[in-house]
Amino acid sequence: MSNFRTFILALTASFGLPWLCLIIIPAIKYQALTPVAYDKDADGVDGYYPPAPINRQGQLTYAREGCAQCHTQMIRPTQLSMDGWHKGWGQDQEARPAAPVRSNTLLDYLGEPYAFLGVQRLGPDLANYGWRAPSRQEMHRMLYAPRQRHDWSNMPAFKNLYDVRLAQGPKSDLALKLSKPFAPEAGYEVVPTPEAEALVDYLLSLKKDNPIPGITAAAAKK
């Protein structure tokens, strides 16, 4: 009986402790997080960190289309990978302090019901895609016909997010500029649906490498 009790306690500890440390405690900490104000003098920027929430409607489309199967949203420490974050990578440096190497923090995902860290990195990491994204038109072209931009792309085409319709009158400003063999038949045009627009808005909102209050600017001076 004593051995059985010891076995049950050991089994409970083996499964319970990892569950407590990896799920429960981080979840409690995440729920208690709030935006942190920048100190203009110390940090060099105004506002709050993180600065703005992600586009939730577009995130739902991102989830439904399975984008997290190929794209991560997790800046890994440089020492752990060849494609980790490095200084100046993919970000607009204007009006921001020079940022030292850093991986993501819990606050980077504040306001997201689910953090789409990704399954595997078959495509580029999208954690800070909002800084380096091309024009809206180019993003739509890439989503509708990825091989229009790079013939070697292994990204699937999300044509279900676009309408191919009969062009009536002047060509719509939203119509995608496509070349053969991706262009529609003569007299037709391809325009993004509201879901496609929301997905692009979401991708543009991904900026998870903002300066950390009290840390980034100070570390950059060393």
C-alpha positions as a printed NumPy array, in Angstrom:
array([[  0.   ,   0.   ,   0.   ],
       [  2.845,   2.319,   0.889],
       [  4.563,   1.634,  -2.436],
       [  1.311,   2.335,  -4.308],
       [  0.883,   5.657,  -2.49 ],
       [  4.473,   6.589,  -3.309],
       [  3.874,   5.664,  -6.952],
       [  0.733,   7.847,  -7.146],
       [  2.498,  10.797,  -5.504],
       [  5.496,  10.442,  -7.82 ],
       [  3.192,  10.201, -10.858],
       [  1.255,  13.276,  -9.751],
       [  4.456,  15.235,  -9.215],
       [  5.884,  14.121, -12.572],
       [  2.892,  15.481, -14.485],
       [  1.667,  18.151, -12.07 ],
       [  4.88 ,  20.128, -11.57 ],
       [  5.613,  20.653, -15.302],
       [  1.951,  21.574, -15.853],
       [  2.135,  24.06 , -12.986],
       [  5.436,  25.605, -14.08 ],
       [  4.859,  25.647, -17.843],
       [  1.152,  26.478, -18.026],
       [ -0.473,  27.693, -14.816],
       [  2.197,  30.084, -13.503],
       [  2.909,  31.694, -16.94 ],
       [ -0.857,  32.075, -17.531],
       [ -1.31 ,  33.817, -14.174],
       [  1.64 ,  36.119, -14.881],
       [  0.303,  36.93 , -18.362],
       [ -3.152,  37.822, -17.045],
       [ -1.595,  40.254, -14.581],
       [  0.376,  42.14 , -17.249],
       [ -0.44 ,  45.736, -18.163],
       [  1.217,  48.156, -20.645],
       [  4.319,  49.895, -19.282],
       [  4.864,  53.625, -19.851],
       [  8.077,  54.802, -21.522],
       [ 10.233,  57.435, -19.867],
       [ 11.018,  59.915, -22.634],
       [ 14.345,  60.933, -21.089],
       [ 15.558,  57.416, -20.335],
       [ 14.027,  55.457, -23.219],
       [ 14.04 ,  58.044, -25.991],
       [ 10.42 ,  57.347, -26.99 ],
       [  6.935,  58.293, -25.814],
       [  3.854,  56.178, -25.201],
       [  3.483,  52.681, -23.85 ],
       [  5.086,  49.293, -24.381],
       [  3.737,  47.423, -26.185],
       [  2.499,  50.385, -28.275],
       [ -0.632,  48.971, -29.918],
       [ -2.661,  45.758, -29.994],
       [ -2.691,  43.479, -33.   ],
       [ -5.574,  43.473, -35.477],
       [ -7.823,  40.81 , -33.949],
       [-10.115,  40.319, -36.97 ],
       [ -7.13 ,  39.673, -39.201],
       [ -5.66 ,  37.326, -36.596],
       [ -8.771,  35.15 , -36.88 ],
       [ -8.193,  34.854, -40.63 ],
       [ -4.509,  34.112, -39.987],
       [ -5.511,  31.294, -37.644],
       [ -8.175,  29.849, -39.927],
       [ -5.879,  29.759, -42.961],
       [ -3.201,  27.867, -41.028],
       [ -0.442,  30.465, -41.414],
       [  1.084,  29.385, -38.082],
       [  1.923,  26.011, -39.636],
       [  4.761,  27.616, -41.609],
       [  5.464,  30.979, -39.957],
       [  6.662,  31.603, -36.412],
       [  6.136,  34.803, -34.438],
       [  8.946,  34.365, -31.976],
       [ 12.24 ,  36.25 , -32.126],
       [ 14.721,  33.739, -30.801],
       [ 17.954,  34.664, -29.038],
       [ 20.7  ,  35.004, -31.647],
       [ 22.945,  32.526, -29.868],
       [ 20.311,  29.796, -30.317],
       [ 19.93 ,  30.052, -34.098],
       [ 21.492,  31.389, -37.255],
       [ 18.312,  33.313, -38.118],
       [ 17.808,  34.882, -34.688],
       [ 17.211,  38.591, -34.132],
       [ 20.125,  40.89 , -34.791],
       [ 20.601,  44.628, -34.478],
       [ 18.729,  46.635, -37.104],
       [ 17.029,  43.606, -38.666],
       [ 13.651,  44.349, -40.219],
       [ 12.864,  47.52 , -38.358],
       [ 12.522,  51.224, -39.02 ],
       [ 15.196,  52.938, -36.918],
       [ 13.779,  56.451, -37.335],
       [ 12.939,  58.171, -34.037],
       [ 13.825,  55.055, -32.061],
       [ 16.855,  54.317, -29.899],
       [ 19.297,  51.809, -31.312],
       [ 18.073,  48.436, -30.085],
       [ 20.459,  45.763, -28.821],
       [ 19.905,  42.085, -29.452],
       [ 16.839,  40.776, -27.671],
       [ 14.372,  37.948, -27.967],
       [ 10.634,  38.318, -27.35 ],
       [  9.215,  39.007, -23.919],
       [  5.807,  38.095, -22.511],
       [  4.618,  41.703, -22.912],
       [  5.142,  41.532, -26.684],
       [  1.989,  39.4  , -26.865],
       [ -0.163,  41.525, -24.563],
       [ -3.769,  41.77 , -25.759],
       [ -3.655,  38.572, -27.822],
       [ -6.065,  35.82 , -26.701],
       [ -3.67 ,  33.371, -28.356],
       [ -0.006,  33.9  , -29.165],
       [  0.691,  32.288, -32.527],
       [  4.277,  31.276, -31.86 ],
       [  4.067,  28.887, -34.8  ],
       [  4.698,  25.221, -35.44 ],
       [  7.797,  25.352, -37.636],
       [  9.737,  28.007, -39.515],
       [  9.274,  26.99 , -43.148],
       [  8.684,  30.618, -44.107],
       [ 10.143,  33.838, -42.658],
       [  9.452,  34.71 , -39.04 ],
       [  6.66 ,  37.304, -38.861],
       [  7.189,  38.646, -35.341],
       [  8.213,  42.084, -36.639],
       [  6.899,  41.839, -40.204],
       [  5.079,  45.151, -39.829],
       [  8.434,  46.984, -39.982],
       [  9.616,  45.383, -43.208],
       [  6.383,  44.688, -45.107],
       [  6.179,  45.875, -48.732],
       [  3.288,  47.951, -50.073],
       [ -0.313,  46.832, -49.49 ],
       [ -0.715,  46.026, -53.176],
       [  2.42 ,  43.866, -53.104],
       [  1.231,  42.018, -49.998],
       [ -2.067,  41.211, -51.71 ],
       [ -0.242,  40.035, -54.819],
       [  1.933,  37.823, -52.653],
       [ -1.078,  36.303, -50.882],
       [ -3.02 ,  35.718, -54.105],
       [ -0.112,  34.433, -56.209],
       [  3.14 ,  33.942, -54.228],
       [  5.04 ,  32.828, -57.357],
       [  4.184,  36.125, -59.023],
       [  6.951,  37.627, -56.875],
       [  9.322,  34.668, -56.484],
       [  9.007,  31.691, -58.812],
       [ 10.745,  29.518, -56.211],
       [  8.224,  30.29 , -53.438],
       [  6.682,  27.298, -51.658],
       [  3.96 ,  29.437, -50.071],
       [  0.401,  28.328, -50.909],
       [ -1.872,  30.747, -52.787],
       [ -4.801,  32.124, -50.774],
       [ -7.097,  32.742, -53.732],
       [-10.103,  32.012, -51.535],
       [ -9.562,  35.424, -49.954],
       [-10.037,  37.233, -53.27 ],
       [-12.903,  37.787, -55.688],
       [-12.473,  37.376, -59.435],
       [-15.202,  39.554, -60.912],
       [-16.276,  41.065, -64.188],
       [-14.695,  44.486, -64.575],
       [-17.352,  47.128, -65.08 ],
       [-16.377,  50.671, -65.995],
       [-12.978,  51.999, -64.817],
       [-10.699,  49.433, -63.24 ],
       [-10.989,  49.356, -59.451],
       [ -8.154,  50.913, -57.453],
       [ -8.196,  47.711, -55.369],
       [ -7.683,  45.42 , -58.377],
       [ -4.419,  43.463, -58.182],
       [ -1.794,  44.177, -60.838],
       [ -1.037,  40.673, -62.043],
       [  0.936,  39.423, -65.022],
       [  0.5  ,  36.181, -66.943],
       [ -0.043,  33.394, -66.053],
       [ -1.554,  34.737, -62.821],
       [ -3.752,  37.452, -64.331],
       [ -7.492,  36.745, -64.745],
       [ -9.173,  36.429, -68.133],
       [ -9.605,  39.559, -70.207],
       [-12.448,  41.686, -68.874],
       [-12.082,  40.407, -65.298],
       [-10.273,  41.73 , -62.243],
       [ -9.104,  40.321, -58.91 ],
       [-10.005,  42.307, -55.783],
       [ -9.369,  41.513, -52.095],
       [-12.281,  40.543, -49.862],
       [-12.733,  42.181, -46.436],
       [-11.013,  39.113, -44.948],
       [ -7.947,  39.663, -47.148],
       [ -7.831,  43.314, -46.104],
       [ -8.094,  42.314, -42.431],
       [ -5.269,  39.774, -42.854],
       [ -3.01 ,  42.442, -44.352],
       [ -3.942,  44.816, -41.508],
       [ -2.962,  42.092, -39.038],
       [  0.397,  41.438, -40.715],
       [  1.129,  45.177, -40.705],
       [  0.346,  45.305, -36.962],
       [  3.034,  42.729, -36.139],
       [  5.818,  44.754, -34.498],
       [  7.052,  42.674, -31.594],
       [ 10.538,  44.14 , -31.26 ],
       [  9.81 ,  47.549, -29.757],
       [ 12.243,  48.987, -27.181],
       [ 11.707,  47.659, -23.654],
       [ 11.195,  50.454, -21.078],
       [ 14.218,  50.959, -18.865],
       [ 16.237,  48.255, -20.596],
       [ 16.711,  48.706, -24.341],
       [ 18.122,  52.232, -24.417],
       [ 20.353,  51.584, -21.4  ],
       [ 21.722,  48.384, -22.927],
       [ 22.335,  50.119, -26.27 ],
       [ 24.656,  52.654, -24.566],
       [ 26.971,  49.971, -23.213]])
